[in-house]
């Protein structure tokens, strides 16, 4: 696996980044500082995680120059009607003049009280994001999306002026999404894997297939799961941790064989444990319509 992947903007995105979903303020500042001091060059956050301020403080505390870091944040669903103000707020919270990547978090505009904003179209939001990107090259190095299925990407690409640089989606052996990954690659969209371990209390960490491959290479099950994503073409990966030893260990990527990879993806058939639906369906309970 290579240490970085080239975006359709020409910029390089480091293959492994520190995820910060569910990293609490207080813990995340230290995690970001520790990761950057120990070789990470890629940090992923989101307005919705409510930790951008601490992520910014961690970056400052690390002493690593901003230009050596690939920093991603995301537009929160209730801010889809006003992306310009949300961008400004994220830049201020992170104490940074620019973002390496800014993603639409979900194709799901919401009201301030977190209900489906059915009167609003996420495609309008994307057009606003494109405009912000084209008019503010000093603030936005790349734009992209997250939690987009093929259907949603098809609708976006039909009208887009800017092809998203990235689609960030859930990927792990119980959520391989190969068809979606192939589609993104065919359109020049890099895929970023979130929850590569299967998120909190993941049964994948004790799965016998994962353990067997981990033993073969004398690494941990987490290394195998993270490496699985890093070994896919045009895929970057965001292991989340606030624990020093794990942050260190998770950066180690190993090369897996074709057989290892097919064995890991075969887990899917027996060990589904989490919903894995990109697109509106992720918020299905809120009554969003499906994409037509
Ligand atoms: P913690 O942050 O307390 O270290 P994912 O990246 O799939 O979202 O998974 C994140 C979860 O996995 C968190 O609960 C995190 O705990 C835990 N985790 C992160 N790295 C490892 C590791 N190397 N071994 C075991 N658990 C890990």
Boltz pocket constraint, residues with backbone or C-beta under 6 A from the ligand:
constraints:
  - pocket:
      binder: B
      contacts: [[A, 19], [A, 21], [A, 194], [A, 195], [A, 196], [A, 197], [A, 198], [A, 199], [A, 200], [A, 201], [A, 205], [A, 220], [A, 222], [A, 223], [A, 238], [A, 239], [A, 240], [A, 241], [A, 242], [A, 243], [A, 246], [A, 247], [A, 249], [A, 250]]
      max_distance: 6.0
